[in-house]
Amino acid sequence: MAHAEDVQPHRAGTSGEFATAMRQLKERSGLTCRQIEKRAAEHGEVLARSTLADVPTLLCRLGGPT
């Protein structure tokens, strides 16, 4: 697995690379979707847990790895 500083979703050339990078960041964080939702709320942002849970599926439909 790549180090967190090596994972750069903004440099992805394809949707598959982006999906992989985002998955790596999520795994690296060790946070659950619920924890990410809570942290977003603590910073005044709204990030629904249901949306977070759907992201990997949506990215795979765009060509990401299964």
N, C-alpha and C positions, 0 to 999 in steps of 0.2 A: 504494500500500500504506500502511496506517496505521502510525503510529509505535508502537513497543512499548508506550509508556505509554498509548496510546489503545486498545489491544487489551485488552478486559476480559471474558474468557469468563464470569465470574460474573454479568455483567449481561445476558447473552444472553436473549432472550425466547422463542426457539424452538431446537429442536435444530439447525436449519440455521445459525442465527446462531452457536451454540456451536461447531459444526464449523468454520465459517469462521474464527472467532476462534482456535481451537486450531491450525488450519493456518497462520494468519498468524504466531502465536507460534513455531511450529516453523520456518517459513521464515526468520523474523527472527533466530532463534538461530544459524542456520547450522550446527547440529549434526546429525550423523547419528543414527539410532536407536541404533547401537552406542555412540556418544559419550554419549548421554543415559543409556543403561544403565550405563556406566562411572561417570559422575558420581553417579548414584543410589547405586551400590555404595560409592563413596568417602564417602558420607554415611550409610552403614549401612542403606540402603533397598534393596529388591529390586524392580526394574522390568525385567521380561524384555523383551529386544529384540523377540521375537516378538509380545508384547502391544502394544508401541509400534507395530509395523508394521501391526497389525490395526486400530488405533484409527480411522484415516481411513475405512476400509471400514465399520466398525460405525456410525460417526457418519452416514455417507451413508445407511445403511439406516434411520436414525432420521429422515431427512428433510433431511439436509445436501445441499449442492450436489455434483454429480458432477464 
